[in-house]
Amino acid sequence: MNLKTTFKNSLFFTLALLFAAELHAQVAKLPTKWTVPAATAKVPFPDYPRPQLQRKNWLNLNGSWAYRGGKNVLSAFEPKQVLDFTGKNEKILVPYCPESFLSGIERNQEINMWYKREFEIPADWKGKKVIAHFDGVDHDATIFVNGKLAGRHAGAYDAFGFDITAFLKGGSNTLVVAAYDPNDGKTPSGKNGPRGDYTFSSGIWQSVWLEPVGSTYIEQIRITPDVENNRLILSATAANGQIEATALEGNKTVSQVKGAVGTQLFLPINQPKLWSPGNPFLYDLKIVLKDKNGKVTDEVMSYFGMRDIKLGKVNGVVRPLLNGKFEMQVGLLDQGYWPDGILTAPTEEALKSDLEFTKNAGFNLIRKHMKTESKRFYYLADKMGILVWQDMPAMWYQNEDTLKNRSVFRKELKAVMDDLHNSPSIISWVPFNENWGAFDVKEITAWVKKYDPSRLVNGNSGFNNNPGYQKPLGDPGNGDFVDTHIYIGPNGASKPDEKRAASLGEYGGIGLFVRGHMWPVENNAYGYEPTVNALTDRYVLLMQQVEQLMLYKGLSTAVYTQTTDVEHEINGLLTYDREVEKMDIKRVREINRAIIESGRAIGTAEKK
């Protein structure tokens, strides 16, 4: 693609936008090619939302809901009774946050948000328990079914669900979600907070769906590859029963294991096909739950990748080793913001397009910055073979009411790690970024490492940078990386020490103005180039410098800022609407792949 954007100029697109505008109160500030399909979809995100614990039957509740919100509406913070929806209500398109164009609301910082949806239970679900799933609600959610309290949850970035069977009746049922989000910086919020850079977002921002299960069912699974011992470590949570797990390669059974729920099981994977960016092989996993009489009470399908990530020395230099070999991590800072959906991609096709672009441009890593994504995002990364560094969204006022606020951060960090544990593409956790909301960094880094020893931990990415509102904490001295952020860089990047690899967690940030494809605010970057060719030349030069640092200074990771422009930032490889490639991607791909290959040639890991 070049600077010609014929799609946007087409008569079809103009008419389609006008049609979408009739369904929404506003006109999109910066539409994407997915804006109209998303705005007019009866059921957004129609695919099964949780690929790693999948059942056949489910009901998608995404779509049009009744909505009331704002500071003057009944408080949505742990309400004891349901808001009266009698009279005129607005319509909101779930799962888009009310601050977004796609929601149909587009108002900033609602604080109190009330959602209502009618539904009927399918006839063939008779005799089943029904679980209501919520994949993301920011921040305090209270769920009512037919006027009765079904459950509460606090936390914006982890999925949750409740058994609503006892509240159901025949015919039409009513689901009400009360979401409260003061956006006051006292809970993890990342860029979506009072000191964040972009439009706030609140309320429901991921899929809502129902699922029938048996009286005893598999509630959660936890899978961890153990390449060193040629096995998969598996546990399943259920009220009681026996688990039978089968690893599959296509239709071929690889191995089976049986054991009690709640215990750790070991599934042998002899001569495993290892997962990597070059060969992202995934095994299928069938898990059956049986009662004491041997009767099947539940069956789910999942998948897993056999990969190993740890530190080791290569020619005396500490480096991250993927499956025992050094793989230079050439990545993009991926913020995951959208001009029409804000925190939520307009469609799965849009979500997939960012990952496909990243892979096609020769990158093997993304750093998912200050947010999480839907389970299908990680499924796509698993399938495509893209390494992921997963940030924990920062909180902002960790030094106010420290007993409460810091406890909230620790609780939600664990919840996010649990929620995303099964994805093989995630190879590193990043608890803190540039000291934003940071506290007890050394202790939390050590805790994350102990809680999930199957991954690397970058305790405080960019510890050399610091927000002006708090004292610098600096390098925690532990974890797996010495990580600095250098703009524009890359000179001045970290060097490895005796126990940690060297990472350039952010660098670059060079901008290019593309008229007609920018968010309508003053746009900026860390530096500028006037043309696509000049920007590409600059990127190639920076990557040649990265290669020198890799070869002679021990650098192992370089994360360029960034995948796309974001609101006031114009330093992406793509414009914010994803319409224009701002570099010659063929040349970007060539230099990226050349450096990854150069890294592979450095040598093999030293034996202990």
Secondary structure, 3 states (H helix, E strand, C coil): CCCCCHHHHCHHHHHHHHHHHHHCCCCCCCCCCCHHHHHCCCCCCCCCCCCCCECCCCEECCEEEEEEECCCCCCCCCCCCCCCCCCCCEEEEECCCCCCCCCCCCCCCCCEEEEEEEEECCHHHCCCEEEEEECCEECEEEEEECCEEEEEEECCCCCEEEECHHHCCCCEEEEEEEEECCCCCCCCCCCCCCCCCCCCCCEECCCEEEEEECCCCCCEEEEEEEHHHCEEEEEEECCCCEEEEEEEECCEEEEEEEEECCCCEEEECCCCCECCCCCCCCEEEEEEEECCCCCEEEEEEEEECECCEEEEEECCEEEEEECCEECCEEEEEECCCECCCECCCCCHHHHHHHHHHHHHCCCCEEEECCCCCCHHHHHHHHHHCCEEEEECCCCCCCCCCHHHHHHHHHHHHHHHHHHHCCCCCEEEEECEECCCCCCCHHHHHHHHHHHCCCCEECCEECCCCCCCCCCCCCCCCCCCEEEEEECCCCCCCCCCCCCCEEEEEEEECEECCCCCCCCCCCCECCEECCCHHHHHHHHHHHHHHHHHHHHHCCEEEEEEECCECECCECCCCECCCCCCECCCHHHHHHHHHHHHHHHHCCCCCCCC
